[in-house]
Each structure stands twice: as C-alpha cells, then as structure tokens.
Amino acid sequence: MFAALLSSGGVFLYAQYTNSQLDIAIEALNSEIGGFSQADMERVTQFNLRLLQAQDRLENSVSITSVFEALQAAIIDTVQINSLAMEREDDSRLVMKAVIQTDSFDSTIFQRGVFLRNGTIQEVEISDVQSTFTTQAIGTTQDLITLPAVSFQASLSIPLEAVPANPQSYRLNQISTVEPDEETPEQPVEQDDPEVEVNEDTL
C-alpha cells in the first residue's frame, strides 16, 4: 500500500514537471513569434526572391569565349567579317548577325555548309548576297589592286545550353594565375659585374 502511494506521488510530480516545462516552451515560442514582425518576414521573403533570381541568372549565363571559339572554328580562310552584332533572345538562344565578305559565290555556298555542319551553331540564314569589289595591297611596294568579291549577311543562332558559362572553372583559372608555382624555385638575381664590358650591339 505504501509503495503504491509513493508510485502515485512520483507520477503526479513528474506530470507537474512535464506540464511546467511545456508551459515554459510555449511561452518562449509565443515570445519569439511576437518578436518576429511582418516587416522582418517581408525582408526574408524579398531576400529569398533575390537569391532565386540570382541562381536563375547564373544557370542561364553563357560563355562569350565559347561563342567566339565556335564562330572562329566555322569561318573559312577566304572569309572576312566586316561587322558583327549579337543579341540574346530571352533564355533560349543567341542570335548573331554578321556582314561577311568573301572572294566568290562558291566560297559563299561553302561557308554556308560549314556553318550548318558546326556543332554549336544550330540555325543559319544567308541573305543579301551581292557582287562587289575589294581593294588589296600586294607586293613589297604595297601597290593597291581591285579584286572582285562577294558580300552577304549571315544570321546565326546558338542555343544557350550549347555555350554555358562555368563560374567554377573561371574561379579556378583565376586562382591558378595568382598562386605561385611551388615546384619552380626562385632564381637568384644575378648581379652585374662592374668589370665586364657590355657590347650594346649584342643586346
């Protein structure tokens, strides 16, 4: 009988302790909720929105270096680009418009085929093909001669996913150009011997 009373008393005391701890936790929670104003919530929401926007811009960034490398790989030797304009269409593609000059109509057709076979350039449109003339300097005397030429406009489309930017690669390249090469020891600076005569003709 005495043991049962002790057990009941212990259960009652533990229940009281648990309830008091719960009340303290609820009071602390209500205090935190009351201290967190609507203005604070708005600032957190706006900051999260800016983070999402920055992540979206980063994921849709492109490498201009890769764009020009693809263009250079698709240009034949007889072609000269007189002007080039680039425009980004939303987050889908880059459109380049170029005024190009070459030496013949055959080179124009061949250049179009090279554009189409390029793995990065997806859409090619050739327009405004015209016969013209160009002036070149030849020989050691730099005499000017007039040669026949062909000019045309080219519209090239490149998907953004074909030339993605890699910020991590850029960061590693920047670090590699700043950090010294540990394997290469510093060479001692040679002091000029005042008794040695320097011949300026050999410099």
C-alpha positions in Angstrom: 0.0 0.0 0.0 2.8 2.4 0.9 4.7 1.6 -2.4 1.5 2.3 -4.4 1.2 5.7 -2.7 4.9 6.5 -3.5 4.4 5.5 -7.1 1.3 7.6 -7.5 3.1 10.6 -5.9 6.1 10.1 -8.3 3.8 10.1 -11.3 2.0 13.2 -10.1 5.2 15.1 -9.5 6.6 14.1 -12.9 3.4 15.2 -14.7 3.6 18.5 -12.9 7.2 18.9 -14.0 6.4 18.0 -17.6 3.5 20.4 -17.8 5.6 23.2 -16.3 8.3 22.6 -19.0 5.7 22.6 -21.7 4.3 25.9 -20.5 7.8 27.4 -20.5 8.4 26.2 -24.0 5.0 27.5 -25.3 5.7 30.9 -23.6 9.1 31.1 -25.3 7.6 30.2 -28.7 4.9 32.8 -28.3 7.6 35.4 -27.4 9.6 34.6 -30.5 6.5 34.8 -32.7 5.6 38.1 -31.2 9.0 39.5 -31.7 9.2 38.4 -35.4 7.4 41.3 -37.1 5.7 41.2 -40.5 8.4 43.6 -41.8 11.1 41.0 -40.9 9.2 38.3 -42.7 8.9 40.6 -45.8 12.7 41.2 -45.8 13.3 37.5 -45.6 10.9 36.8 -48.4 12.5 39.5 -50.6 16.0 38.2 -49.9 14.9 34.7 -50.8 13.4 36.0 -54.1 16.6 37.8 -55.0 18.6 34.6 -54.3 16.3 32.6 -56.6 16.7 35.3 -59.3 20.5 35.3 -59.0 20.5 31.5 -59.2 18.3 31.6 -62.4 20.7 34.2 -64.0 23.7 32.1 -63.1 22.2 28.9 -64.5 21.4 30.8 -67.8 24.7 32.5 -68.2 26.7 31.9 -71.3 30.4 31.9 -72.1 31.2 34.6 -74.7 34.6 32.9 -75.2 32.9 29.7 -76.3 30.7 31.7 -78.7 33.6 33.3 -80.4 35.6 30.0 -80.4 32.6 28.3 -82.2 32.4 31.2 -84.7 36.2 31.1 -85.4 36.0 27.3 -85.9 33.3 27.8 -88.5 34.9 30.5 -90.6 36.8 29.5 -93.7 40.1 31.2 -94.8 38.7 33.3 -97.6 36.0 34.9 -95.4 36.3 38.4 -93.7 33.7 39.5 -91.2 33.1 43.3 -91.7 30.6 43.7 -88.8 29.1 41.5 -86.1 26.1 42.1 -83.8 24.9 39.7 -81.1 21.6 39.7 -79.3 20.2 37.4 -76.6 16.6 36.2 -77.1 15.2 35.5 -73.6 16.8 32.4 -72.1 16.7 30.3 -75.3 19.3 31.4 -77.7 21.9 33.9 -79.0 21.4 35.4 -82.5 24.4 36.8 -84.3 24.1 38.9 -87.4 27.2 39.4 -89.5 28.1 41.2 -92.7 30.6 38.9 -94.4 32.8 39.3 -97.4 34.5 36.5 -99.4 36.1 36.0 -102.8 33.4 34.2 -104.8 29.9 32.8 -104.8 31.4 29.3 -104.5 33.1 30.4 -101.2 29.7 31.7 -100.1 28.0 28.4 -100.6 30.9 26.5 -99.0 30.8 28.9 -96.0 27.1 28.2 -95.5 27.8 24.4 -95.5 30.5 24.9 -92.9 28.1 26.9 -90.7 25.4 24.1 -91.0 27.9 21.4 -90.1 29.1 23.2 -87.0 28.0 21.5 -83.8 27.3 24.7 -81.8 25.6 26.8 -84.5 22.0 25.5 -85.0 20.3 27.8 -87.4 21.9 29.6 -90.4 20.3 32.1 -92.8 22.2 33.7 -95.7 20.7 36.8 -97.3 21.5 39.9 -99.3 24.2 38.2 -101.4 25.9 40.9 -103.6 28.7 41.1 -106.1 31.2 43.8 -105.1 34.9 44.7 -105.2 37.7 44.9 -102.7 41.0 46.7 -102.6 44.1 44.9 -101.5 47.8 45.9 -101.2 50.3 43.5 -102.9 54.0 43.1 -103.1 56.7 44.9 -101.2 55.7 48.2 -102.7 52.2 47.8 -101.3 50.5 48.6 -104.6 46.7 48.7 -104.5 44.7 46.4 -106.8 40.9 46.0 -107.1 39.6 42.4 -106.9 36.1 41.0 -107.4 34.4 39.9 -104.1 31.0 38.8 -102.8 29.3 40.1 -99.7 26.4 38.7 -97.8 24.6 38.8 -94.5 24.5 35.8 -92.2 22.1 35.2 -89.3 23.4 32.5 -86.9 21.5 31.0 -83.9 23.2 29.4 -81.0 21.2 27.7 -78.1 22.3 28.9 -74.7 22.8 25.3 -73.5 25.5 24.9 -76.1 27.7 27.6 -74.6 27.1 27.5 -70.8 29.3 29.6 -68.5 31.2 27.7 -65.9 31.9 30.1 -62.9 33.8 27.4 -61.0 36.2 26.9 -64.0 36.7 30.7 -64.2 37.5 30.8 -60.5 40.0 28.0 -60.7 41.7 29.7 -63.7 41.9 33.0 -61.7 43.4 31.1 -58.7 46.0 29.3 -60.9 47.1 32.7 -62.4 47.6 34.2 -58.9 49.2 31.3 -56.9 52.9 30.9 -57.4 54.3 27.7 -58.8 55.7 25.8 -55.8 57.7 23.4 -57.9 59.7 26.2 -59.5 62.3 27.7 -57.1 63.1 31.3 -57.3 66.2 32.0 -59.3 68.7 34.3 -57.6 69.1 37.7 -59.1 72.4 37.9 -61.0 74.4 41.0 -60.1 76.2 42.8 -62.9 80.0 42.5 -62.8 81.3 46.1 -62.9 84.5 44.9 -64.6 82.7 43.2 -67.5 82.2 45.4 -70.5 78.8 45.2 -72.2 78.6 45.4 -76.0 75.4 47.1 -77.0 75.4 45.5 -80.4 74.7 42.1 -78.9 71.7 43.2 -76.7 
